[in-house]
Amino acid sequence: MTDLHQLQFYATPEHPCSYLPGRQAKTLFVDPKADLNQEDYSTLSDLGFRRSGPHIYRPHCHGCKACISARLAVDRFRPSKTQKRIQRINHDLSVEVVNPTDSEEVYQLYQRYISERHRDGDMYPPSPEQFHSFLVESDQQTRFMLFRQQRRLLAVAVVDQLEQGLSAIYTFFDPNEQRRSLGTFAVLKQIAYTAEQGQPYLYLGYWIQNCRKMEYKIRYQPVELLVEGCWLEVDPRGSGISPYR
């Protein structure tokens, strides 16, 4: 294992926040030249770091701690009535776990998803090069979960294998299949996959209060949040957690 105290970190200049209008963001990156194995990456995940392409990062914003790492204890997860309904709706889908791929089939689904659902985001306009650097290029044990209705690809969930579970990197799906709630179904399948491996946690990324794109993570209970360096099981809606310090 790498001595994490000897790692070098680099901070970006301030830039407009992608999640909270009117705020400035700053990001802390692990030295991209560092040779991080699975144990290193797993430890960094417990410290609130995430992966995007070859980069390991976490928010480092002055005066704001709105981005709070969230993880789910899968052995204690119990689906809600809505989540059970979504499971029933998607009973006809198969799931295959494969190595990362930028096949035309997978890329075309990604292109449609970004173009129709995230035209206002950093990933628009999509390109094969951007897709590859974001989701395929990885020094970690990355897997693609392919969701199909017979041969038709409906969704892809990208996950990283950690020593203590899975890290949910990104999910994209057919934007015309709204009734299926494929984003929710993909998370439910990631929870099941983590449990099948006998591992305790699914890391959901950052929960951001008052951000519609990120608030959904508290729908999976019991959720644990990384607060002041400690993982705490809380209900964020009544926790009194303040994102601004």
VOPATI-218436 format. One line per 4 residues: number of its first residue (from 1); their letters; for each residue y, z, x of C-alpha. Coordinates in nm, 4 decimals. Last residue first. Layout:
BEGIN
NUM) A) Y:Z:X | ...
***
This chain:
BEGIN
245) RYPS) 2.6423:0.7370:-1.9258 | 2.6033:0.4738:-2.1969 | 2.2591:0.4181:-2.3476 | 2.2586:0.7495:-2.5322
241) IGSG) 1.9214:0.8859:-2.6390 | 1.9624:1.1072:-2.9456 | 1.5930:1.0812:-3.0161 | 1.6057:0.9895:-3.3827
237) RPDV) 1.5606:0.6133:-3.3749 | 1.4128:0.6361:-3.0267 | 1.0966:0.8085:-3.1560 | 0.9849:0.9695:-2.8354
233) ELWC) 0.6976:0.9864:-2.5906 | 0.8652:1.0500:-2.2580 | 0.8041:0.8741:-1.9261 | 1.0215:1.0462:-1.6648
229) GEVL) 1.2737:0.8954:-1.4205 | 1.5837:0.9886:-1.6186 | 1.4300:0.8399:-1.9341 | 1.1425:0.5917:-1.9110
225) LEVP) 1.0430:0.5438:-2.2753 | 0.6988:0.5950:-2.4295 | 0.6050:0.4299:-2.7592 | 0.3532:0.5881:-2.9940
221) QYRI) 0.3933:0.3606:-3.1806 | 0.4618:-0.0105:-3.1778 | 0.7688:-0.0761:-3.3937 | 0.9822:0.0618:-3.1099
217) KYEM) 0.9502:-0.2708:-2.9288 | 1.1322:-0.4610:-3.2041 | 1.4717:-0.3448:-3.0748 | 1.4825:-0.6119:-2.8019
213) KRCN) 1.6065:-0.9286:-2.9737 | 1.8088:-0.7315:-3.2302 | 2.0057:-0.5424:-2.9659 | 2.1417:-0.2178:-3.1105
209) QIWY) 1.9254:-0.0054:-2.8786 | 1.7737:-0.1976:-2.5935 | 1.4022:-0.1549:-2.5173 | 1.3111:-0.3104:-2.1851
205) GLYL) 0.9693:-0.4468:-2.0933 | 0.6622:-0.3916:-2.3091 | 0.4269:-0.2295:-2.0573 | 0.0811:-0.1956:-2.2142
201) YPQG) -0.0834:0.1229:-2.0980 | -0.4149:0.3104:-2.0749 | -0.6750:0.0793:-1.9256 | -1.0346:0.0532:-2.0484
197) QEAT) -1.0376:-0.3256:-2.0186 | -1.0953:-0.3574:-2.3930 | -0.7921:-0.1339:-2.4504 | -0.5650:-0.3701:-2.2571
193) YAIQ) -0.7008:-0.6685:-2.4521 | -0.6448:-0.4895:-2.7839 | -0.2833:-0.4085:-2.6960 | -0.2306:-0.7658:-2.5783
189) KLVA) -0.3749:-0.8875:-2.9082 | -0.1291:-0.6718:-3.1033 | 0.1557:-0.8038:-2.8878 | 0.0549:-1.1634:-2.9631
185) FTGL) 0.0365:-1.0867:-3.3353 | 0.3923:-0.9553:-3.3315 | 0.5231:-1.2709:-3.1652 | 0.3076:-1.4869:-3.3915
181) SRRQ) 0.4665:-1.3604:-3.7129 | 0.2249:-1.5898:-3.9065 | 0.4784:-1.6828:-4.1741 | 0.7128:-1.8216:-3.9090
177) ENPD) 0.4776:-2.0977:-3.7982 | 0.7407:-2.3675:-3.7414 | 0.8678:-2.2035:-3.4208 | 0.5296:-2.2614:-3.2517
173) FFTY) 0.5046:-1.9850:-2.9938 | 0.6420:-1.8240:-2.6809 | 0.5577:-1.4886:-2.5254 | 0.6884:-1.3367:-2.2035
169) IASL) 0.6022:-1.0835:-1.9322 | 0.3890:-0.8214:-2.1076 | 0.2723:-0.5916:-1.8270 | -0.0916:-0.4929:-1.8564
165) GQEL) -0.2804:-0.1762:-1.7736 | -0.2897:0.1014:-1.5142 | -0.3777:-0.1055:-1.2065 | -0.1527:-0.3820:-1.3324
161) QDVV) -0.2550:-0.7264:-1.4588 | 0.0426:-0.9422:-1.5486 | 0.0799:-1.1016:-1.8913 | 0.2019:-1.4323:-2.0349
157) AVAL) 0.1460:-1.4767:-2.4092 | 0.1053:-1.8334:-2.5359 | 0.1232:-1.9408:-2.8994 | 0.0157:-2.2065:-3.1496
153) LRRQ) -0.2114:-2.4405:-2.9510 | -0.4100:-2.6641:-3.1875 | -0.7782:-2.6992:-3.0996 | -0.9140:-2.4678:-3.3747
149) QRFL) -0.6064:-2.2621:-3.4554 | -0.5286:-2.1570:-3.1027 | -0.3724:-1.8648:-2.9175 | -0.3716:-1.8991:-2.5376
145) MFRT) -0.3359:-1.5792:-2.3318 | -0.1958:-1.6780:-1.9922 | -0.2837:-1.4561:-1.6975 | -0.0958:-1.3278:-1.3943
141) QQDS) -0.2504:-1.1338:-1.1076 | 0.0609:-1.1198:-0.8893 | 0.2266:-1.3560:-0.6427 | 0.3681:-1.5590:-0.9307
137) EVLF) 0.4931:-1.9084:-1.0070 | 0.3669:-2.0000:-1.3542 | 0.6145:-1.8166:-1.5771 | 0.9738:-1.8506:-1.4564
133) SHFQ) 0.9404:-2.0908:-1.1619 | 0.7090:-2.3240:-1.3553 | 0.9156:-2.3174:-1.6738 | 1.2371:-2.3871:-1.4802
129) EPSP) 1.0765:-2.6809:-1.3005 | 0.9316:-2.8255:-1.6223 | 1.2759:-2.8039:-1.7851 | 1.4248:-2.5876:-2.0582
125) PYMD) 1.7904:-2.6183:-2.1648 | 1.8223:-2.3317:-2.2266 | 1.6596:-2.0474:-2.0318 | 1.9765:-1.8347:-2.0110
121) GDRH) 1.9988:-1.8057:-2.3882 | 2.2070:-1.9573:-2.6691 | 1.9560:-2.2351:-2.7421 | 1.6918:-1.9669:-2.7796
117) RESI) 1.4865:-2.0359:-3.0935 | 1.4704:-2.4137:-3.1361 | 1.5071:-2.5404:-2.7799 | 1.3268:-2.2431:-2.6254
113) YRQY) 1.0286:-2.2709:-2.8605 | 1.0059:-2.6503:-2.8431 | 1.0115:-2.6507:-2.4626 | 0.7519:-2.3726:-2.4439
109) LQYV) 0.5160:-2.5638:-2.6748 | 0.5658:-2.8792:-2.4666 | 0.4960:-2.6821:-2.1485 | 0.1610:-2.5540:-2.2735
105) EESD) 0.0322:-2.8962:-2.3794 | 0.1714:-3.0687:-2.0699 | -0.0147:-2.8273:-1.8446 | 0.1974:-2.5753:-1.6605
101) TPNV) -0.0908:-2.3352:-1.6108 | -0.1343:-1.9693:-1.5302 | -0.5019:-1.8646:-1.5152 | -0.6809:-1.8320:-1.8487
97) VEVS) -0.7380:-1.5823:-2.1315 | -0.8534:-1.7496:-2.4561 | -0.7638:-1.6231:-2.8023 | -0.8929:-1.7721:-3.1289
93) LDHN) -0.6888:-1.7855:-3.4475 | -0.8399:-1.7766:-3.7986 | -0.7756:-1.4042:-3.8502 | -0.4035:-1.4696:-3.8174
89) IRQI) -0.2998:-1.3624:-4.1670 | -0.5274:-1.0580:-4.1453 | -0.3695:-0.9386:-3.8195 | -0.0234:-0.9872:-3.9694
85) RKQT) -0.1223:-0.7674:-4.2645 | -0.2439:-0.4972:-4.0271 | 0.0921:-0.5126:-3.8468 | 0.2774:-0.4694:-4.1756
81) KSPR) 0.0627:-0.1719:-4.2749 | 0.1278:-0.0137:-3.9350 | -0.1158:-0.0436:-3.6483 | -0.2434:0.2755:-3.4825
77) FRDV) -0.1911:0.3084:-3.1083 | -0.3370:0.6184:-2.9465 | -0.5681:0.4411:-2.7000 | -0.2960:0.1844:-2.6274
73) ALRA) -0.0361:0.4228:-2.4864 | 0.2594:0.1838:-2.5199 | 0.5296:0.1214:-2.2622 | 0.9071:0.0965:-2.2725
69) SICA) 1.1659:0.0652:-1.9963 | 1.5203:0.1448:-2.1092 | 1.7970:-0.1164:-2.0857 | 2.1082:0.0567:-2.2262
65) KCGH) 2.1773:0.2465:-1.9073 | 2.5433:0.1543:-1.8709 | 2.8253:0.2882:-1.6531 | 2.7611:0.0470:-1.3666
61) CHPR) 2.4605:-0.1736:-1.4306 | 2.1494:-0.1737:-1.2134 | 1.8929:-0.3441:-1.4342 | 1.5445:-0.3866:-1.2798
57) YIHP) 1.3880:-0.6514:-1.0618 | 1.0758:-0.8068:-0.9100 | 1.1272:-1.1788:-0.8419 | 0.8627:-1.4481:-0.7922
53) GSRR) 0.8852:-1.5637:-1.1548 | 1.0441:-1.2833:-1.3541 | 0.8824:-0.9458:-1.2892 | 0.9859:-0.6024:-1.4159
49) FGLD) 1.0835:-0.2712:-1.2562 | 1.1051:0.0586:-1.4448 | 0.9635:0.3017:-1.1904 | 0.6140:0.2792:-1.3415
45) SLTS) 0.6378:-0.0962:-1.2913 | 0.7237:-0.0347:-0.9260 | 0.4010:0.1592:-0.8858 | 0.1990:-0.1207:-1.0443
41) YDEQ) 0.3672:-0.3784:-0.8227 | 0.2833:-0.1795:-0.5110 | -0.0788:-0.1306:-0.6206 | -0.1120:-0.4999:-0.7060
37) NLDA) 0.0063:-0.6089:-0.3619 | 0.3663:-0.6630:-0.2567 | 0.4446:-0.8671:0.0540 | 0.8242:-0.8350:0.0766
33) KPDV) 1.0067:-1.1665:0.1257 | 1.1577:-1.1482:-0.2240 | 1.3335:-0.8215:-0.1247 | 1.3164:-0.6198:-0.4474
29) FLTK) 1.5988:-0.7092:-0.6818 | 1.8629:-0.4883:-0.8484 | 2.0555:-0.6512:-1.1335 | 2.4142:-0.6079:-1.2521
25) AQRG) 2.5465:-0.6578:-1.6028 | 2.8938:-0.6767:-1.7579 | 2.9538:-0.5991:-2.1239 | 3.1413:-0.7932:-2.3908
21) PLYS) 2.8358:-0.8830:-2.5924 | 2.5210:-0.6784:-2.5257 | 2.2018:-0.8716:-2.4478 | 2.2658:-1.1405:-2.1859
17) CPHE) 2.5262:-0.9295:-2.0047 | 2.8039:-1.1274:-1.8365 | 2.7811:-1.1088:-1.4536 | 2.8386:-0.8403:-1.1924
13) PTAY) 2.7383:-0.9370:-0.8401 | 2.3667:-0.9134:-0.7681 | 2.2067:-0.6155:-0.5952 | 1.9514:-0.6496:-0.3171
9) FQLQ) 1.6714:-0.4100:-0.2339 | 1.4877:-0.3553:0.0936 | 1.1538:-0.1805:0.0944 | 1.1016:0.0995:0.3450
5) HLDT) 1.0828:0.3763:0.0843 | 0.8209:0.1687:-0.0963 | 0.5781:0.2171:0.1911 | 0.3539:-0.0814:0.1161
1) M) 0.0000:0.0000:0.0000
***
